[in-house]
């Protein structure tokens, strides 16, 4: 007599099992539940928030920055006090640094002059940091945005529409920007730009294809507004021309480097802010669970995932090998009872 195979194929033995995938059981990571604070990635950005953004970065971080930067550069170069405490020491410093690398005296002089102008513009731009820090404060930012939203949309809609409340919550939980992060991101963004104006080859290329054009555009705009070289009435004509050119060259450097600087500064500023936010969250977790070190906390998610996977595998194996589950779907109950009685409990089919 032949032996009948009672093995059940994989498809059939799964019919009696009800195992939920671990991905459906485990909670969604907390980071994916938090709303994105970046306006570009959000579904709704109010007009008040757009007004705050453009008012802050166009007026303060662009126009006011250019005015203070160019003004400080002019003060450092053409006033006695500025020469003594600023442009003189800066010129000496760049000369000592660059002289071993730039042998041509003419190239050296131009590079030192560009470096002096660059540092003066940056120093003048520091005056924009206090108002920017105030306007970027999450609480102040939120109050300004709500003020404009109430005017544009109406107070009732702003207070009752859930999408406004969601947007304001995202502002509250946005990474906080501090002075240290702002300064670090500023200098990281400025380093390659400074190198570009100091190195003779890159300086000549940038002047030819970019800065000279911006300088001419600045001079054209000033003429249209009624300003001329003759505006310097109390000084000799030749010196007036020199100062006129210096002002527009400074404007060209400020505006010409403004776009790449703004992009890099924003990137590193947000990166440092997000990093600090994560560090603060980690410190909060450590204070909540003092028995776990940071290294242990970092391994908790991985251990949880491994335990969940092991639990699922063991449960699946146990369910698949239950005798009742395997026989009940294939063999009639009365047949199993008869054979079991004849074999003294040993289930054999001959």
C-alpha positions in Angstrom: 0.0 0.0 0.0 1.2 3.5 -0.8 1.8 6.2 1.6 -0.4 9.3 1.3 1.3 12.7 1.6 -0.6 14.9 4.0 1.9 17.8 3.7 0.2 21.1 3.0 1.7 23.5 0.6 2.6 27.0 1.7 -0.4 28.6 0.1 -2.9 26.3 1.8 -1.4 26.4 5.3 -1.6 30.2 5.4 -5.4 30.0 4.9 -5.9 29.2 8.6 -3.5 31.9 9.9 -4.2 35.5 10.8 -0.8 37.1 11.2 -0.7 40.9 10.9 2.5 42.2 9.2 4.8 43.9 11.7 4.7 47.1 9.7 1.0 47.4 10.4 1.5 46.8 14.1 4.4 49.0 15.0 3.7 52.7 15.6 4.7 55.2 12.9 8.0 57.0 13.7 7.5 60.2 15.6 9.5 62.2 13.1 7.1 61.4 10.3 4.1 62.6 12.4 5.5 66.1 13.0 4.4 68.7 10.6 7.1 70.1 8.3 8.1 73.6 9.2 9.6 74.4 5.8 7.1 76.6 3.9 8.0 75.0 0.6 6.9 71.5 1.8 3.6 72.6 3.4 0.2 72.5 1.9 -0.8 76.0 3.2 1.3 79.1 3.6 -0.7 82.2 4.5 -0.2 85.6 2.9 0.9 87.0 6.3 3.7 84.5 6.4 4.8 85.5 2.9 4.7 89.2 3.8 6.9 88.5 6.9 9.3 86.5 4.8 9.8 89.0 2.0 9.7 92.0 4.4 12.4 90.4 6.5 14.8 89.1 3.9 14.2 91.7 1.2 14.3 94.8 3.3 16.6 93.8 6.2 18.8 91.0 4.8 19.2 92.6 1.3 18.6 96.4 1.1 19.6 97.3 4.7 22.5 94.9 4.5 23.8 96.5 1.3 23.4 100.0 2.7 25.3 99.3 5.9 27.9 97.2 4.2 28.8 99.8 1.5 28.5 102.6 4.1 31.0 100.9 6.4 33.4 100.1 3.6 33.3 103.8 2.5 33.9 104.9 6.1 36.8 102.5 6.5 38.6 103.7 3.4 38.0 107.4 3.3 37.8 108.6 6.9 40.9 109.1 9.2 39.4 107.1 12.0 38.3 104.3 9.6 41.8 104.1 8.1 43.4 104.0 11.5 41.3 101.3 13.2 39.9 99.3 10.3 41.1 99.5 6.7 44.8 100.1 7.6 45.1 96.9 9.8 43.0 94.9 7.3 45.3 95.9 4.4 48.4 95.0 6.3 47.0 91.7 7.3 46.0 90.7 3.8 49.4 91.9 2.4 51.3 89.6 4.8 49.0 86.6 4.1 49.0 87.0 0.3 52.5 88.2 -0.4 54.1 84.7 -0.3 51.6 83.5 -2.9 51.1 86.4 -5.2 54.4 87.7 -6.5 53.1 90.2 -9.0 52.9 93.6 -7.2 49.9 94.8 -9.3 47.9 91.6 -8.7 48.8 91.7 -5.0 47.5 95.2 -4.7 44.2 94.4 -6.4 43.7 91.3 -4.3 44.4 93.1 -1.1 42.0 95.9 -2.1 39.3 93.4 -2.9 39.9 91.6 0.4 39.7 94.9 2.3 36.4 95.8 0.5 35.0 92.3 1.1 35.7 92.3 4.9 34.4 95.9 5.2 31.1 94.9 3.5 30.8 91.9 5.8 31.6 93.9 8.9 29.0 96.5 7.9 26.5 93.7 7.3 26.8 92.6 10.9 24.4 95.5 11.8 21.6 93.4 10.3 22.0 90.6 12.7 20.1 92.1 15.7 17.0 93.0 13.7 17.1 89.6 11.9 17.3 87.7 15.1 14.3 89.6 16.5 12.2 89.0 13.3 13.2 85.3 13.1 12.2 84.6 16.7 9.4 82.1 16.5 7.1 84.0 18.9 7.6 87.4 17.2 7.4 85.9 13.8 4.1 84.2 14.7 2.6 87.4 16.1 3.5 89.4 13.0 2.1 86.7 10.7 -1.2 86.5 12.7 -1.5 90.3 12.5 -1.3 90.4 8.7 -3.5 87.3 8.4 -6.2 88.9 10.5 -6.2 92.0 8.2 -6.2 89.9 5.0 -8.5 87.0 5.9 -10.5 88.4 8.8 -10.0 87.6 12.5 -12.8 85.1 12.7 -11.4 82.9 9.9 -7.9 83.0 11.3 -9.1 81.9 14.7 -11.5 79.2 13.5 -10.0 77.7 10.3 -7.9 74.6 11.3 -5.4 75.2 8.5 -4.3 78.5 10.1 -3.9 76.8 13.5 -1.8 74.1 11.9 0.4 76.7 10.2 0.9 78.5 13.5 1.7 75.3 15.3 4.4 74.6 12.7 5.9 78.0 13.3 6.0 77.3 17.1 7.8 74.0 16.5 10.2 75.3 13.9 13.9 74.9 14.8 15.1 77.9 16.7 17.9 80.0 15.2 20.5 81.4 17.6 23.4 83.8 17.4 26.2 81.1 17.4 24.6 79.1 14.6 24.0 82.3 12.6 27.7 83.3 12.9 29.0 79.9 12.1 26.8 79.5 9.0 27.8 83.1 8.0 31.5 82.4 8.0 31.2 79.0 6.4 29.3 80.6 3.5 31.7 83.5 3.2 34.9 81.4 3.0 34.7 80.3 -0.6 33.4 83.7 -1.7 36.4 85.5 -0.1 38.7 83.0 -1.8 37.1 83.9 -5.2 37.9 87.6 -4.9 41.4 87.1 -3.5 42.8 84.6 -6.1 43.9 86.6 -9.2 42.5 84.1 -11.8 39.1 83.8 -10.2 39.0 87.5 -9.4 39.6 88.5 -13.1 36.9 86.1 -14.3 34.3 87.3 -11.8 35.1 90.9 -12.5 34.8 90.5 -16.3 31.6 88.4 -16.4 29.8 89.6 -13.3 31.0 92.4 -11.0 31.8 95.0 -13.7 28.3 94.6 -15.1 26.7 95.0 -11.7 28.8 98.1 -11.0 27.7 99.7 -14.3 24.0 98.9 -13.4 24.5 100.5 -10.0 26.0 103.6 -11.6 23.1 103.8 -14.1 20.5 103.5 -11.3 22.3 106.2 -9.3 22.3 108.6 -12.3 18.6 108.0 -12.8 18.0 108.9 -9.2 19.9 112.2 -9.6 23.3 111.2 -8.1 26.4 112.1 -10.1 30.2 112.1 -9.7 29.8 115.8 -9.2 28.0 115.1 -6.0 31.4 115.2 -4.2 31.7 119.0 -4.4 34.0 119.5 -1.5 36.9 117.3 -2.8 39.0 117.4 -5.9 37.5 115.9 -9.1 39.9 113.0 -9.4 39.3 111.9 -5.8 35.6 112.3 -6.4 35.8 109.9 -9.3 37.7 107.4 -7.3 35.2 107.5 -4.5 32.3 107.3 -7.0 33.9 104.2 -8.5 34.6 102.6 -5.1 31.0 103.0 -4.0 29.6 101.2 -7.1 32.3 98.5 -7.0 31.3 97.9 -3.3 27.6 97.8 -4.4 28.6 95.3 -7.1 30.4 93.1 -4.6 27.6 93.2 -2.1 24.8 92.5 -4.6 27.0 90.2 -6.8 27.8 87.9 -3.9 24.4 88.3 -2.3 22.6 85.4 -4.1 25.2 82.6 -3.6 25.8 83.8 0.0 22.1 83.9 0.8 21.7 80.3 -0.5 24.7 78.9 1.4 23.9 80.9 4.6 20.3 79.7 4.6 21.4 76.1 4.1 24.0 76.0 6.9 21.8 78.2 9.2 18.9 75.7 9.0 21.3 72.8 9.3 22.8 74.1 12.5 19.3 75.0 13.9 18.0 71.5 13.1 21.1 69.9 14.6 20.7 71.8 17.8 17.0 70.9 18.0 17.8 67.2 17.7 20.4 67.6 20.4 17.9 69.3 22.7 15.4 66.5 22.1 18.1 63.9 22.9 18.9 65.7 26.1 15.2 65.8 27.0 14.9 62.0 26.5 18.1 61.4 28.6 16.6 63.5 31.4 13.4 61.5 31.2 15.1 58.2 31.3 18.3 58.7 33.3 19.1 55.0 33.4 19.8 55.0 29.7 22.9 56.5 28.2 22.8 58.3 24.9 24.5 55.4 23.2 21.9 53.1 24.6 19.1 55.4 23.4 20.4 55.4 19.9 20.2 51.6 19.9 16.7 51.3 21.2 14.9 51.7 17.8 17.1 49.0 16.3 16.6 46.6 19.2 12.9 47.1 19.0 12.8 46.4 15.3 14.9 43.2 15.8 12.6 42.0 18.7 9.5 42.7 16.6 11.0 40.8 13.7 12.0 37.8 15.9 8.5 37.8 17.6 6.8 37.7 14.2 9.0 34.9 12.9 8.5 32.8 16.0 4.7 33.4 16.0 4.6 32.5 12.3 6.6 29.3 12.8 4.4 28.2 15.8 1.2 28.9 13.9 2.4 27.0 10.8 3.3 23.9 12.8 0.1 23.4 14.9 -1.1 19.8 14.3 -4.7 20.8 14.6 -4.3 23.5 12.0 -2.5 21.3 9.5 -4.9 18.3 9.8 -8.2 20.0 10.2 -8.1 21.5 6.8 -7.1 18.3 5.0 -8.5 15.3 6.9 -12.2 14.6 8.0 -12.6 14.4 11.8 -14.1 10.9 11.8 -11.2 9.5 9.8 -8.7 11.0 12.2 -10.5 9.5 15.2 -10.6 6.0 13.7 -7.0 5.9 12.7 -5.9 7.4 16.1 -7.8 4.6 18.0 -6.2 1.9 16.0 -2.6 3.2 16.4 -2.8 4.0 20.1 -2.3 7.7 19.6 0.2 7.5 16.8 -1.2 9.1 13.8 -0.2 7.0 10.8 -1.8 6.5 7.4 -1.0 3.2 5.7 
